[in-house]
Amino acid sequence: MRRFLKITIFSLLALAALYVIARNIRHPLLSGEFYSLENSHFRIQYTGISEDEAGKVLTALEKTYGPVRNILHDPDHSLIEVFIYPTREMFQARTGISGSAVTGTSRGPTAFHMLYTDWLNSFLPTDPEQIAVHEFVHCVQLNILIEQFRANTTVTEDPEFSEAFEQRFTEYPQWLWESVSTYYAGEENVISIRYAAGHGQSLEELSTDNDIYLLGYTVIAYVKEQWGEEKVGELIRNYGDTERVLDVTQENFETGWKKYVDENY
């Protein structure tokens, strides 16, 4: 028993030492200077990570760019600016987001900011490539909604246009906003889904609860299985109106979705 305890303590100390060493290896990258990496669709501005790490994010975004925009019928999309930070302190300072575990935020249809985490700078890292794709899909949703609003309003000049759209956007359901991004970022975790499903929340309740990040994938997976993936873009354009797009009330949609989760997870 003592031998086992000694081995355990030694292993934990070794892991802690490796973590400290890894952080020190990362430290020279934290100069604060920004570097740029881009293609015809994205411009990544990064600091505190290597070019190879930034390149992997760019590759993940490019791999998703065409398929997501095609299935959602995204209008012409301008170059998207991506800002990557290596520490939460820098992310919060640049975005103004504080007191939150948020790792990414979209700033309109052509920009988003993200925190890059891995085992070198975080005890429980998230997947940077998933974060990037998640925020990119938010940009796509915004681009779709803005261009649709532009086509149906007589207000064309800023700041009046921006103010009018922001008011309209308050009606866009949070459950759909996060579900679409979670699905196309591939954020499916069976254990987390089972855990969150046990809370039995409605879609409206999920719009104000972090469980939407755990269950969002299943909402779009259910739509795809029952009505086809083409309906996802229609739901976006109709602000989540299931009755208009899917010919089913939101109450019945929720019932079917929960049954889908029970049967598949």
Buried (B, 14 or more C-beta within 10 A) or exposed (E): EEEEEEEEEEEEEEEEEEBEEBEEEBEEBBEEEEBEBBEEBBBBBBBBBEEEBBEBBBEBBEEBBEEBBEBBBBBEBEEBBBBBBBBBEBBBEEBEBEEEEBBBBBBBBBBBBBBBBBEBBBEEBBBBBBBBBBBBBBBBBBBBBBBBBEEEEEEEEEEEBEEBBEEBBEEBBBBBBBBBBBBBBBBBEEEBBEEBBEEEBEBEEBBEBEBBBBBBBBBBBBBBEBBEBEBBBBBBBBBBBBEEBBEBEBEEBBEBBBEBBEEEB
